[in-house]
Amino acid sequence: MANESHSLSTAERNELGNESFAFKEQRKLPLVDAEHVRNAVARFNQVEGVDDDDRDEAWARIKSAADRHGVELHEKSWHDLNV
């Protein structure tokens, strides 16, 4: 079974539960497949209006999604991301 990724349509994005996003309260950075997980890591520092606790929780969700979708993370923490 191929794990093909595609851009989420507005309808698909609206159908996702909050738990499908790295920043669940803000519904930012969906984590539905490997491509979206890699994108979430790349765009992590672009998310505005969140505090360090939000970032800690989002990073934990990204790590879990990375494990689930077979994405290797080289960063141990969101603090390791290049700003």
PyMOL commands that set and color helices and strands:
alter all, ss='L'
color gray80, all
select helices_A, chain A and resi 10-15+18-20+34-46+52-69+78-80
alter helices_A, ss='H'
color red, helices_A
select strands_A, chain A and resi 21-23+28-30
alter strands_A, ss='S'
color yellow, strands_A
deselect
rebuild
show_as cartoon
